Amino acid sequence: MNGGAAGMDGTGPGTSGGPRGTNGNRYLVLLGVVAALLVYAALQLWANVGSRLTDSEGSADPQTVWTLELTSFAAWCIVVLLLWRTIPHMLPPRRSWPVAAVLLVVGAPIASAVHVGLMVGLREIAWALAGGDYHFPEGMRGFPYELRKDIADYALLAAIAAALHWYTLRPAPGHGASAERVLEISDGSRRIRVPLASIDRIEAAANYVEIHAQGKTYLYRATMAAVEAELGPAFARIHRSRLVRRDAVRAIESGQSGDFTVTLANGERVRGSRRYRDALV
């Protein structure tokens, strides 16, 4: 079967909507949430400083109080970046829900320890630059106190990170892999409409790509890069010559080399490269 270059629903290439389309709108939402979090953090920072100064009844040095709060804030910013990278690896489909629950619970003291370690390090630098010495109150005995404060922040940030990852990667209504969304492939004088929801995987084949859908194989004249851009976030690149539909993935098994195997809903097992292991998070 010979394939020709057609587009989604006969409208030409592009399923993500381009920079102003579906993906663009999603990342605008992501930026909006990040901006809202920064505003919330700034207000919280200002409130904490005000509370410390008020509680001290004028005995606290404002510069010291600001330094204490800003170092904690800077440490949390680094923890947020680490959470953004690690949370997808802790959740389905990469992990089962019971394992994910355990990892999320275990992650709380780890995140707190990282926060405290970074915070203390930044304070020691700040105090050294000012010609003084900083000592963490009560040494490691003060960690349980910090952990109690950090658990709520960790839970909130982890939930936001998980929700944003889900939102930016899920197929959008009317733009995901659904029965109403089709890939049109030319076969001589015929046009074959292949529903995206029926496609299991796509593999490179010289100047074509092979579309594997419900036990049938169609040839589509296009490059893997073009098809990946055309199909959008509903499909994930797991190898330089291989794409899979996200909703068709049922299990991911990692090997010692870092490569992995994806089990699809139809029972097929497809190999993935460690270079692309983050694509399915």
N, C-alpha and C positions, 0 to 999 in steps of 0.2 A: 504494500500500500504506500503510495507516494503522498507525502504531506506538503502542503503549501503554507506560506506564512499568512495567517489571518489574525484576527484579533478577537477579544472577548465580545461576544454578542454581535460580531461583525462590525464593531466600531473601531477596530485598529488596536494596536498594542497599548498596554497600560491598564493595570487593575488597581493600583494603589492610589490613583487619583493625582499622581504627580505631586510637586511640592506644595500645591494648594489644595490637594484632594484629601482622601481619607487619611493617609499616613500623616500628611501635613497637619490636619486637624487634630489628630491624636497627639502629635508632639507639641502642638500649641497647648493642649490640655495639660500635658506633662510639664511644660514650662510654667503654666499657670499654677499648678499644684506646688511646684518647687518655689515659685515666688511667694505663694501664700505661706508656705512653711518658713521661709526666711523672714517674712513680716512677723509671723507668730513668734519665732525665736527671738527676734529683736525686741518685741514687746515683753517677752518673758525675761530676757536679759535685763532690760530696764527695770522691770518690776522686782527682780531678785536683788539688784543693786540698791534700789530704793528701800526694800525691806531690811537689808543688812544695815544700811546707814541709819534707818529709823530705830531698829532694835539696839544698835550700839549707843543710841542717845548722844551722838556727837563724838564718841570716843574713837571711832574707826576712821582711818585715813581713806578718803574717797578713791585716791589713786590705787591703793592696795586692793580695795574692794572691787574696783573695775578690773584690775589685773586677774584677781581670783576668778571672777565670772567669765571674763573673756577667754582665759585659758581653758576653762571647762567647755565653753561654747566651741572653741577651735577644735578641741579633742573630739567633741560630738560630731563635728562636720566630717572629720576623717572616718569616724565609726560609720556614719551614714554612707559614705562612699564604699566602705568595705561591705556593709549590709546590702547595698544595691548590687554588688557583684556576687555575693554568696547566697542570698535568699533564693534565687531561682534554682540553685543546685540542691536546696533543702526541700523543695516542694514537688508534687506530682507534675509531669509524668516521670520525672527523674527518680523520685522516691515514692514509696507507698505512703498513705496518710498516717499510719501508726509510726513509721520511721520519721516522717516529717514532723510529727508532734514531738517526738523525743528530741530531734535535732533543734527544734525551736526552743524547747525548754532548756536544753544544755547550752544553747547559744546565749542565753541571758547573762550568766556569770562571765562567759568569755567576753561578750561585748562590754560588760561593766569593767572587767579587768583591763581591757584595751583602753577604754575611756579614762580610767584612773591612771594607768601607766603613762599615757600621752599627756594627760593633764598635769601630773606631777613633774614630768620631764620639762614641759613648757614653763611651769612655774619656777623650776630650778634655774632654767636659762634666764628668765626674767629677773629673778632675784640676783643672779650672778652679774648680770649687766648693770644692776643697780648697786653692786658692791656688797650684797648681803648673802645670806644663806636661807634656803627654804627647807623646812622639814614637814613632811606629811604628818598631820596630827595623829598621834598614837601609832604611827607606823602601819604595819599590815593589820593591826587590830581595828583600824578605821575603815577597812574595806567593807565589812558587812553593812556598816552605816551607808556607805556610798552605793552598795549593791541594792539596798532597799529603795533608795531614791532612783536608781537607774532602771529598775525593772519596768516601771510604768513607761518611761521614755523608750526603752527598747521595744516593748510590746507595740506601742503606737507606731514607731518607725518601721518595724518589721512588717506590720500590717499594711502600712502605706506602700512600702516597697513591693510587697507581693501583689497588692491591688493594681499598682501602676504597671508592673510587668505583665499582668494578665490583660489589662486594658490595652496596652500598646501592641501586644502580640495577637490578640484574638481577632478573628475575622469580623469585619464591620458589617452591620446589617445591609444587605444588598450588595456588599463588596467582598464577601467571604466565599468559602467553598460551599455553595448551596445548590439544590437541584435547579434553581432558576438561573444560575450562573453557568455559562458554558464556554468551552474553548472550541472555536470553529477551525476545522482542519480541511484543507482542500485535497480531494482525491480525484484528479482529472477534472471532469465536469461537475463532480459532486462536492457538496460541502457536508462534512460530518460534524454534528454538534455533540461534543463530549462534555457532560456535566462535570464541573469541578469536584463535586461531592463524590463522584465515582472514581476519580483518579487516585491511585494508591502511591505510585512513585513515578519518577521521570529520570531517564538516564541518557547520557550523551552517546551518540552513535555517528561518528564522523561529522558530516555537515548537517546532520539531523539530530533530533532528540526523540527517544522512544517514550511514548505516553502509555503507561500501563494502567488500564482501567477495567476493573471487573473481569479479569482474565483475558482481556483483549489488549493488543498492542498496536498503537498507531504511530506512524512516522510523521514528524512535524519539522519542517525545515526552519531551524532557528538555532541560535547558540544557547548554551546553558545560562549564560549571563542575561541574555535577552528574555528567556523564559522566566527566570527567577524574578526579574524586574516586572514582567508582565503579570505574573500570578500574584505577586504581593505577599503579605505576611502570613497568608493561610498555608504557605508551603515553606519548608526549611531546607537549606542546603546542608547536607551532612557529609558531602564528599565533593571534590572538584568536578566530578561527573555525575552527581546524583542529588536529586531532590525528593523529599517525601512530603505528603500532606500531613500537617500537624494533627488533625483530628483522627487520622488513621493509625497513629502511633499508640501502641498498647504497652510496650515495655522497652527499656533501654538497659543494655548490659555492657559494662565497661570491661576492657581487657587490661592486662598488665602493661601493655605497650602504650596505653592511653587511647587506642582506637576503641570503637564500640560497635555493638550490634543492635539494630532497631527491629523489634517485632511489630508487624503491622496487623491490622484488624483481620486481614484475610489469611493470616498465619505465615506470610512471607517474612524471612529474616534478611535484613539488608545491612551491609557493612557501612560504617561511617568512619571518617578520619578524625584523629584527635585534634587536628587543626580546626575542625568545624564543630567540636563537641558542645560549644556554647550556643549553637544555633537553635537547639530544641529547648532552651531554658525559658 
